[in-house]
Amino acid sequence: MITMAAAVMSMMACSNVPPPEPYGAIPSPAQVAWQKMETNMFIHFGPNTFTGSEWGSGKEDVEVFAPTDLDCRQWVRTARAAGMKGVIITAKHHDGFCLWPNPMSSHTVARSTWMDGKGDILRDLSEACREYGLKFGVYISPWDRNDPTYGTDGYNEVFRKTLDSALGEYGEVFEQWFDGACGEGPNGKVQAYDWDLYHRTVHRHQPDAIIFSDVGPGCRWIGNERGIAGETCWSTLDTAGFEAGRSPHRDILNTGNAGGQAWVPGEADVSIRPGWFWRESENSKVKTLSQLLEIYYGSVGRNSLLLLNVPPDTRGRIHETDSLRLMEFRSALDKIFAVDLSDGAAAEASQTRGGSGKYSPANMLDDDYDSYWAADDGITASSLTFTLDGPKTFNRILLQEYIPLGQRISRFSVDVLADGRWTKAAEGTTVGYKRILLTDTVTATAVRINIEESFACPVLNGFGLFMDNMMAADGNEDGRISRRCTLMPAGRPHVLDLGQIRTVNGFFYEPGNNGQGGSIICYDLETSTDGKTWTTILKDRMFDNIVNNPVLQEVRFSSPSEARYLRLTPTRTELPDTYSIARFGAL
Ligand code: FUL
């Protein structure tokens, strides 16, 4: 009897051990739900799909927008089959063209003859999302190259009403994407945005919507358009004094701030193609399976959400090359993550909170998101040992922190027991919602996680071991090969000699290797037959979006030019003293 009573009392004591206090900035329930979505589809669609531009001028004829076989349900079916949980559509890109009948604009689907002016892509897409159980989100660019009021105080009110119309009519919106790109409007002026007004408007219609911008408040840009978060990636950010378009350095966006004042988790956006909009010429340049897996590990595997752009073509359908690649991507992920080699493991911790079963390390092995292992308050270094159910061969190690209590861990390492010896397999800084460590393939009987530094007692809810045989399976690692890159002093033009006089229809330019900066932003382009007398073909033109997305750009001349030499003179460069050229050639 006495033993029973003691046992009952000790169980009561255990279950009474209070959970850890949250540490620092913590996510809202909507942010936790958002983080669990993990992968979403971005959809860039609009006049640029038909003109081949990356940034439309806003002067395009509305008739340009003429999808021949639009099917939003096909987009959503594809996204769902790819395992994505939501879609975000460019309702209005920088050219100002609205994919819905926005009463505030004369540059919309309602003004075109497409579907007799009755077309409404926000309606069709939101309905398709409801039908297939995906969440619906909208990208609306505040920068507007069409609206005549842009650059004046009046525009803020126009934009507010634009938000009213896009966010009030189509049901639930899970994410509002505010692009930080801000340039001149039709009157040559740059707009002073009223962000408070915009945010209030979004939340009035959609109280739970996550607002994306360079600095949140709901989630932040990851600092590049390659879909790769920092190896260190905090969901916390110091936002005071910043706003969209006036953000911390992109390196800070990439890593966040340790102990930052606000919870603004990273969202990694990247296109499945070189450009954001569909282009026939890029059908052969859809990212390979290896590249997509690398992006997945670099985003979802580094405490970020992956927003993968899959732009529909001029029919208004996702092109078969892209959808096939997405299906390969999905089945590779399913294959890699189908078998968790930690199943059946025994978990042991150097210390468990209050000695309570409620916080047992075994909680890291179950599927219950809300059960976790935690250490006592004041303990910031601990180790967890998982003794596997026999020798297991793996090269991916998954860890999850229970983020409703904040992000805490700042340094850890992982050892594996192979051939009776412990060796270090990985080390890292942050964990966050999900961290997937890429290791050499190892056969081990136990794995030990050493938490070396943590802002407060560590709290982990997930651990897993996986084997990835797929990553380089397509043998194409193009995206990782650094091309030779020429660095030029900023004042000096770059001259290309074609060897003989040819008919030149345009040119292409790609900046330095793997997006390491140094892009030419604006340029003059001249041609010559003898290298002495030059004809200006393009004057002070811009490579659209090249700083954020430094991929190859093709520029067509309005008429062919007979030339032996091409001279590219930068008039604005990303870096003050130098610019980079990985590829430059004639078309
Ligand atoms: C950038 C834009 O300028 C690009 O065109 C694209 O929409 C990308 C997602 O965001 O800031």
Residues whose N, C-alpha, C, O or C-beta is under 5 A from the ligand:
A	BS01	FUL	E54 D179 A181 W276 N545
